[in-house]
Amino acid sequence: MKAELRDKVLVIPIMLLFVYLLFRLVDTSAMINNFPFDYANDLSAHLAKLFFLNEYGVHEVVPYWYNGFSYNLFQSYPPGYYYAALPLYKILGNVQLATYVFLLLIYIFGFVAVYFLMRDISKIKRIALYLFFFANPIAIGYLLRLGKLPEITGWLLNLIIFGILIYYKDRPLDRRFLFFIPVYSASLLSNVSSFIVMSPLILGFFLMKSKKEKIYIALSAVATLVITSFWWIPFYLSSFKSSLGSEAKYTYWLIENAPNTFFTFTMDKLTTFVTSSLLIILFYFYIRNKPKKELLLFLPIVIEAFLILTRIIVYFPVYNRPPPDTFNIGFILIASYLFLATDYPERIRKMMSSSLGIVSFSVIILLVTFTSLEITPTYPRLGSIERETIGLLPFVEGNFIVLEDNVGTYGSSYSRAYYSYAPIYYNITTISGWIDQMLLEKDAEQINKLLNGYTEMSSEEILERARNLHVGSIILYDEDCARMEEASLIVKKTEHVCLIYT
């Protein structure tokens, strides 16, 4: 008789996590009527790019961002999510509504994938696996709250891939395995970071299979590269002539000290330590009574966890690029499966299945949920600063920029969010935007000198540099408005916000 984790241990944690996930999804519905202007979001960028795709198509020059510097849509970013969401946008006609509906579909399809692919564990454990993955604090804070739609899409696809590998780990490959190819291709086209983090699992699957099956798996990987070559080849070639080649290596956050963002960096170090350690420990218990092929399946991703735990990952090209939370989410997925599918020693199983074990596990989940509520704010509603700023947009002439000294200083507003909102709702262009990796470094440098260094300039210098960059209108706040008012440059002014023409 298998000494598996008893289902009753999971009932209360499942209820707690389900209520929490439901609360977060309902709260996020505020995006339908509240454009995301807060500084802690990626959502506004994805709303704009979906709008751009509908207007211009793929690899076309988009005039709204970096005007005059040839911003090509998706030349520096995978297009998979936007392809998938575009039909909804065309049907619903509202980019915010379409995005929210697509988000709900991701969570629904995620449940379907877990429920029907993870048949080697009980039904209640499948529900627990789904909630451990989608309702954990990192997934809520990093994916849902920040609005990382491409990465959420990528994780849905990686979840399906993981389910396929689990299904076939004890079965010979058949024709249905061909479904792996389009899903793996869509994963690469949706989010490169999650694709990189989960790829060691494909290597493990390759190692555990027979020689004949290894050929099928290798051909499937080659087919994926061929299918997605229309995107990754231009992406790779363009990196040699733009600032994309110097893109940040986010794992360096794990070995650096950053006093100005101490909390974020400390949390990254703490969470990666916890998730990688947990994965390694659970792998030890899981593999004790399993055949060698099970060892081979999970060994590559366990090695990846060890590299994160020891911080050696920073010296590995490609693998030092994904953010720490992307590794965290991948490790949580694998660790959750191992936790639920392990044949524990009888003593440990009895301890976890006892009344004390059930209460302790439930309390841990409750504390984790409350911590997530405390750390991760709810979806923001429009405030006075946002209303004042967008109220000035109808008066903008030519390209515009928003100058603010520090992100988040003025309420919750983030200048880049206005660069997304203005094109969608007012057909306004800007010399800035969200993604500057495709700019030549000299062009990016000229733009950033104004956006980041304007506080050291006089009003005349600001105007001169703005004119050189073909800026027609500038939006500023409070003290900066006072500086410009002294020079009699204000065109429109509200309580906290002003507009000037160059």
Secondary structure, DSSP 4 states (H G I P E B T S, - for coil): ---BPPGGGGHHHHHHHHHHHHHHHHHHGGGGTS---BSS-SHHHHHHHHHHHHHH-TTPBPTTSSTTS--BTTSSS--HHHHHHHHHHHHH--HHHHHHHHHHHHHHHHHHHHHHH-TTS-HHHHHHHHHHHHSSHHIIIIIIITT-HHHHHHHHHHHHHHHHHHHHTTS---GGGGGHHHHHHHHHHH-HHHHHHHHHHHHHHHHHS-HHHHHHHHHHHHHHHHHTHHHHHHHHHHTTSSGGGG---GGGGGT---GGGHHHHHHHHHHHHHHHHHHHHHHHHHHTTS-HHHHHHHHHHHHHHHHHHTTGGGGSTTTTSS-HHHHHHHHHHHHHHHHHH-B--HHHHHHHHSHHHHHHHHHHHHHHHHHHHHHSPPPPPP-HHHHHHHHHGGG--SEEEE--SSTTSSTTB-HHHHHHHHHHHH---BS--S--TTS-HHHHHHHHHHHHHGGGS-HHHHHHHHHHTTEEEEEEEHHHHHHHHHTT-EEEE-SSEEEEE-
